[in-house]
Amino acid sequence: MSNPQRGSVEFRAIRKNYGGFTAIPNLNLTIEPGQLVTLLGPSGCGKTTTLRMLAGLETPSAGSILIGGQDVTRLPANRRDVTMVFQSYALFPHMSVIENIAYGLESGGMGRSEAKAAADKGLDLVGLGGLGKRLPSELSGGQQQRVAVARALVLEPQVLLLDEPLSNLDARLRRRVRTEIRELQQRLGFTAVYVTHDQDEALAVSDRIIVMNQGEIAQDGSPNALYEAPASEFIADFIGEANVVSGEIWSNDGNRAHLRIGGMETTLPVQGNLAGPVRVALRPNAFTLGAASGLAGRVLSAAYLGDHAEYEIDTELGRLFVVDRSDRALLPSGSQITLGLSGQGVAVVGRS
C-alpha cells in the first residue's frame, strides 16, 4: 500500500547547539510531497545546518525530524531514504560515469547487471545517454553535475537534497543547469530541498522559498510573494535589490493605501489600517524617469547593459538604484532628472 506521506518532511521544535552557541533556536517547518523548497539566506543563517540535520549528518539538540511520516531524528544517514547532491559533485575520478551512478545501487545490494540497467535509465533521465563510458574528467562541469543528480535519483529517495549544487558553475551554465533541475523535478514529482545563497537561483527553481536569518525563518512563501510583498526590510533587501526609504501613508480604507514618498505618490493594496510614517521598499524598476512632477535627483553614475540601463541617482531620500528599460538614450552623469513611480515594485515593510 502506497504511503500518502512519502516525500513529506517535518521539523518539530528543532534546536541545534554547538557548545554554548545556538545555531537553530526553534525550527518548525513542514514540506509537502512533490515540492521543491529552497532554504535561502546569508552565510551563517542556519540553512546548511538545517539541511545537514535532515540528511543525518548532524544531530539535533532537541526536537524531532520526520520523513514520510516516520521519525528519523536518531537514524543514521544511510537509513533515512534521502540522497544529497553536493556542490563538489563528489564523483569518483577513476570510475566511469555509469560506474559512478551504479555505485550506490551496488553498495545497497543490487546485482551488477540490474544496477547498470538502472544507471543507464538514470543517464537518459538527465539527458546524458550514451556517455556512460566516459570518465568524469571528460565531461563539462554541467554534465558532471547532471551525473551527480542521476546518481542520487536512481536510488529513488523520498527526498533529494541539493547543497549549493551550482556554485562551481559559471553564470551561463548555472542558468541552464538550474532550469534542467527544475524541469526534472516537475516532471518526476519528487520532493527536493535546495540550499543556496543566490537569490536569482532561488526565485527561478522554487515552489517555496524559506528565508532564514540567525537560525530562524524570516519569511516563508512563493517566490512571487517574497519578491512582491516582503515582510521586512531584511527580506526586501535580500530577495532582489531594493531601495528602502521613508514614506507616509496619508489615506487608507483598509484595502488600498495612498502613499507619499518624497515628491512621489502612488496607491497600493494593504491589509489593515496602517497609517502615518512607514518604511517602504522600492525595487529598481519601480521608477519612471523624466516624470512631470515627483522626486528631483541628479545622476551620479550610468551604465548601459544592452536591454536596460542602470543608474545611481542622488535624491533627498538618499542614493537610489534605478533600472530603466525604456528606449531613451543613456543619461550622462550629472544630469538632473525627476523620478516618478511606475505603479509596481513598491511595498510597505514596516513602520518608520
C-alpha positions, 0 to 999 in steps of 0.5 A: 500500500502506497504511503500518502506521506512519502516525500513529506518532511517535518521539523518539530521544535528543532534546536541545534547547539554547538557548545554554548552557541545556538545555531537553530533556536526553534525550527518548525517547518513542514514540506509537502510531497512533490515540492521543491523548497529552497532554504535561502539566506546569508552565510551563517543563517542556519540553512546548511545546518538545517539541511545537514540535520535532515540528511543525518549528518548532524544531530539535533539538540532537541526536537524531532525530524520526520520523513514520510511520516516516520521519525528519523531524528536518531537514524543514521544517514544511510537509513533515512531514504534521502540522497544529497547532491553536493556542490563538489559533485563528489564523483569518483575520478577513476570510475566511469560515469555509469560506474559512478551512478551504479555505485550506490545501487551496488553498495545497497545490494543490487546485482551488477547487471540490474544496477547498470540497467538502472544507471543507464535509465538514470543517464537518459533521465538527465539527458546524458545517454550514451556517455556512460563510458566516459570518465568524469574528467571528460565531461563539462562541469554541467554534465558532471553535475547532471551525473551527480543528480542521476546518481542520487535519483536512481536510488529513488529517495523520498527526498533529494537534497541539493547543497549549493549544487551550482556554485562551481558553475559559471553564470551561463551554465548555472542558468541552464543547469538550474532550469534542467533541475527544475524541469526534472523535478516537475516532471518526476514529482519528487520532493527536493530541498535546495540550499543556496545563497543566490537569490536569482537561483532561488526565485527561478527553481522554487515552489517555496522559498524559506528565508532564514536569518540567525537560525530562524525563518524570516519569511516563508512563501512563493517566490512571487510573494517574497519578491512582491510583498516582503515582510521586512526590510531584511527580506526586501533587501535580500530577495532582489535589490531594493531601495528602502526609504521613508514614506507616509501613508496619508489615506487608507480604507483598509484595502488600498493605501495612498502613499507619499514618498518624497515628491512621489505618490502612488496607491497600493493594496494593504491589509489593515489600517496602517497609517502615518510614517512607514518604511517602504521598499522600492525595487529598481524598476519601480521608477519612471524617469523624466516624470512631470512632477515627483522626486528631483535627483541628479545622476551620479553614475550610468551604465548601459547593459544592452536591454536596460540601463542602470543608474545611481541617482542622488535624491533627498531620500538618499542614493537610489538604484534605478533600472530603466528599460525604456528606449531613451538614450543613456543619461550622462552623469550629472544630469538632473532628472525627476523620478516618478513611480511606475505603479509596481515594485513598491511595498510597505515593510514596516513602520518608520 
